[in-house]
């Protein structure tokens, strides 16, 4: 029974710490823009090709008769 007197304050302290961390994250702007980072790859208009695509295209140009 005496262990419960230790666990209850300990759990309240953990809950308070997580609440404080959440409030700090909200106030520091961690949750301000949640849509744009996930949409950035979809809306990227740069014409970039990977190195493997460039190598494949260059090999195809040598193989043409």
Backbone as a printed PyTorch tensor [residue, N CA C, xyz], in Angstrom:
tensor([[[  0.8130,  -1.1980,   0.0000],
         [  0.0000,   0.0000,   0.0000],
         [  0.8600,   1.2660,   0.0000]],

        [[  2.0490,   1.1640,   0.5830],
         [  2.8950,   2.3530,   0.6600],
         [  3.4750,   2.7220,  -0.7100]],

        [[  3.5050,   1.7410,  -1.6390],
         [  4.0230,   2.0300,  -2.9780],
         [  3.0900,   2.9800,  -3.7330]],

        [[  1.8140,   2.9320,  -3.4440],
         [  0.8680,   3.8130,  -4.1280],
         [  1.1180,   5.2780,  -3.7550]],

        [[  1.6130,   5.5080,  -2.5330],
         [  1.9280,   6.8800,  -2.1270],
         [  3.1410,   7.4190,  -2.8730]],

        [[  3.9320,   6.5440,  -3.4320],
         [  5.0610,   6.9420,  -4.2630],
         [  4.6380,   7.0890,  -5.7210]],

        [[  3.8010,   6.1740,  -6.2120],
         [  3.4370,   6.1630,  -7.6250],
         [  2.5020,   7.2970,  -8.0210]],

        [[  1.5880,   7.6720,  -7.1670],
         [  0.6440,   8.7510,  -7.5040],
         [  1.3760,  10.0830,  -7.6850]],

        [[  2.2090,  10.5260,  -6.7490],
         [  2.9340,  11.7850,  -6.9960],
         [  3.9000,  11.6970,  -8.1820]],

        [[  4.4850,  10.5270,  -8.3670],
         [  5.3890,  10.3480,  -9.4950],
         [  4.6390,  10.4710, -10.8230]],

        [[  3.4700,   9.8840, -10.9160],
         [  2.6900,   9.9820, -12.1490],
         [  2.1930,  11.4040, -12.3730]],

        [[  1.8470,  12.1010, -11.3180],
         [  1.4260,  13.5060, -11.4520],
         [  2.6040,  14.3540, -11.9190]],

        [[  3.7930,  14.0760, -11.4260],
         [  4.9840,  14.8190, -11.8570],
         [  5.2760,  14.5670, -13.3380]],

        [[  5.1630,  13.3070, -13.7790],
         [  5.3560,  13.0030, -15.1990],
         [  4.3130,  13.6960, -16.0690]],

        [[  3.0700,  13.6750, -15.6390],
         [  2.0080,  14.3320, -16.3940],
         [  2.2520,  15.8310, -16.4890]],

        [[  2.6920,  16.4320, -15.4010],
         [  2.9830,  17.8690, -15.4100],
         [  4.1550,  18.1820, -16.3300]],

        [[  5.1570,  17.3020, -16.3530],
         [  6.3040,  17.5230, -17.2370],
         [  5.8910,  17.4360, -18.7030]],

        [[  5.0770,  16.4540, -19.0460],
         [  4.6210,  16.3440, -20.4260],
         [  3.6960,  17.5030, -20.8100]],

        [[  2.8780,  17.9640, -19.9010],
         [  2.0290,  19.1290, -20.1700],
         [  2.8800,  20.3720, -20.3910]],

        [[  3.8980,  20.5440, -19.5730],
         [  4.7970,  21.6950, -19.7380],
         [  5.5300,  21.6170, -21.0770]],

        [[  5.9710,  20.4310, -21.4750],
         [  6.6490,  20.2750, -22.7710],
         [  5.6990,  20.5750, -23.9200]],

        [[  4.4620,  20.1530, -23.8050],
         [  3.4740,  20.4310, -24.8540],
         [  3.1820,  21.9240, -24.9490]],

        [[  3.0110,  22.5780, -23.8220],
         [  2.7520,  24.0240, -23.8280],
         [  3.9520,  24.7640, -24.4040]],

        [[  5.1690,  24.3430, -24.0740],
         [  6.3600,  24.9740, -24.6410],
         [  6.3980,  24.7980, -26.1600]],

        [[  6.0500,  23.6000, -26.6530],
         [  6.0720,  23.3450, -28.0960],
         [  5.0440,  24.2000, -28.8260]],

        [[  3.8830,  24.3540, -28.2450],
         [  2.8490,  25.1820, -28.8790],
         [  3.2630,  26.6450, -28.9000]],

        [[  3.7970,  27.1190, -27.8140],
         [  4.2020,  28.5340, -27.7480],
         [  5.4100,  28.8490, -28.6210]],

        [[  6.2720,  27.8670, -28.8660],
         [  7.4530,  28.1300, -29.6830],
         [  7.1730,  27.9600, -31.1750]],

        [[  5.9520,  27.6060, -31.5380],
         [  5.5700,  27.5660, -32.9460],
         [  5.7590,  26.2220, -33.6190]],

        [[  5.8300,  25.1510, -32.8810],
         [  6.0390,  23.8370, -33.4910],
         [  4.8400,  23.3790, -34.3020]],

        [[  3.6540,  23.8510, -33.9840],
         [  2.4370,  23.3730, -34.6400],
         [  1.7820,  24.4440, -35.5020]],

        [[  2.5090,  25.4870, -35.8790],
         [  1.8860,  26.5670, -36.6330],
         [  1.5390,  26.1780, -38.0580]],

        [[  2.4220,  25.5240, -38.7690],
         [  2.1860,  25.2050, -40.1730],
         [  2.3490,  23.7080, -40.3720]],

        [[  1.2600,  22.9850, -40.2540],
         [  1.3400,  21.5290, -40.3890],
         [  1.0040,  21.0530, -41.7910]],

        [[  0.4400,  21.9000, -42.6300],
         [  0.0300,  21.4690, -43.9670],
         [  1.1340,  21.6650, -45.0060]],

        [[  1.8280,  22.7730, -44.9570],
         [  2.7900,  23.0990, -46.0010],
         [  3.9530,  22.1150, -46.1290]],

        [[  4.5980,  21.6660, -45.0570],
         [  5.7180,  20.7390, -45.2460],
         [  5.3250,  19.4420, -45.9510]],

        [[  4.1270,  18.9400, -45.6980],
         [  3.7150,  17.7110, -46.3650],
         [  3.3060,  17.9520, -47.8060]],

        [[  2.9300,  19.1630, -48.1470],
         [  2.5230,  19.4800, -49.5170],
         [  3.6950,  19.9390, -50.3810]],

        [[  4.8140,  20.3080, -49.7720],
         [  5.9510,  20.8490, -50.5130],
         [  6.4600,  19.9150, -51.6150]],

        [[  6.6160,  18.6100, -51.3870],
         [  7.0860,  17.7510, -52.4830],
         [  6.0820,  17.6560, -53.6320]],

        [[  4.8050,  17.7770, -53.3180],
         [  3.7920,  17.6850, -54.3650],
         [  3.7280,  18.9460, -55.2110]],

        [[  4.0320,  20.0800, -54.6120],
         [  3.9350,  21.3510, -55.3140],
         [  5.2690,  21.8400, -55.8480]],

        [[  6.3120,  21.0530, -55.7060],
         [  7.6350,  21.4450, -56.1570],
         [  7.6470,  21.5160, -57.6740]],

        [[  7.9660,  22.6890, -58.2140],
         [  7.9200,  22.8830, -59.6580],
         [  9.2940,  22.8300, -60.3060]],

        [[ 10.3340,  22.5440, -59.5440],
         [ 11.6550,  22.4320, -60.1240],
         [ 11.7180,  21.1770, -60.9780]],

        [[ 12.4140,  21.2690, -62.0710],
         [ 12.5930,  20.1080, -62.9290],
         [ 13.9160,  19.4620, -62.5580]],

        [[ 13.8700,  18.5870, -61.6020],
         [ 15.0860,  17.9200, -61.1480],
         [ 15.0410,  16.4670, -61.5600]],

        [[ 16.1570,  15.9730, -61.9830],
         [ 16.2670,  14.5560, -62.2970],
         [ 17.3560,  13.9680, -61.4320]],

        [[ 17.1750,  12.7570, -61.0580],
         [ 18.1580,  12.1170, -60.1960],
         [ 19.3640,  11.6840, -61.0200]],

        [[ 20.4250,  11.3700, -60.3210],
         [ 21.6570,  10.9390, -60.9900],
         [ 21.4350,   9.6300, -61.7420]],

        [[ 20.6440,   8.7210, -61.1950],
         [ 20.4040,   7.4480, -61.8770],
         [ 19.6210,   7.6650, -63.1700]],

        [[ 18.6940,   8.6370, -63.1820],
         [ 17.9480,   8.9330, -64.4010],
         [ 18.8730,   9.5290, -65.4550]],

        [[ 19.7700,  10.4100, -65.0360],
         [ 20.7140,  11.0080, -65.9810],
         [ 21.6240,   9.9440, -66.5890]],

        [[ 22.1020,   9.0140, -65.7510],
         [ 22.9700,   7.9530, -66.2570],
         [ 22.2200,   7.0560, -67.2320]],

        [[ 20.9640,   6.7520, -66.9190],
         [ 20.1630,   5.9100, -67.7950],
         [ 19.9480,   6.5910, -69.1410]],

        [[ 19.6160,   7.8880, -69.1110],
         [ 19.3890,   8.6100, -70.3620],
         [ 20.6730,   8.7120, -71.1820]],

        [[ 21.8030,   8.9070, -70.5260],
         [ 23.0580,   9.0070, -71.2740],
         [ 23.4360,   7.6560, -71.8840]],

        [[ 23.1560,   6.5670, -71.1980],
         [ 23.4210,   5.2490, -71.7480],
         [ 22.5040,   4.9370, -72.9190]],

        [[ 21.2890,   5.4100, -72.8790],
         [ 20.3540,   5.1730, -73.9720],
         [ 20.7720,   5.9210, -75.2240]],

        [[ 21.3760,   7.0880, -75.0730],
         [ 21.8010,   7.8480, -76.2490],
         [ 22.9850,   7.1720, -76.9420]],

        [[ 23.8190,   6.4520, -76.2090],
         [ 24.9370,   5.7310, -76.8260],
         [ 24.4770,   4.4560, -77.5240]],

        [[ 23.3790,   3.8980, -77.0890],
         [ 22.9060,   2.6370, -77.6480],
         [ 22.0560,   2.8200, -78.8960]],

        [[ 21.7400,   4.0480, -79.2680],
         [ 20.9160,   4.2780, -80.4650],
         [ 21.7750,   4.0340, -81.7200]],

        [[ 21.1910,   3.3760, -82.7410],
         [ 21.9570,   3.1220, -83.9720],
         [ 22.1060,   4.3450, -84.8380]]])
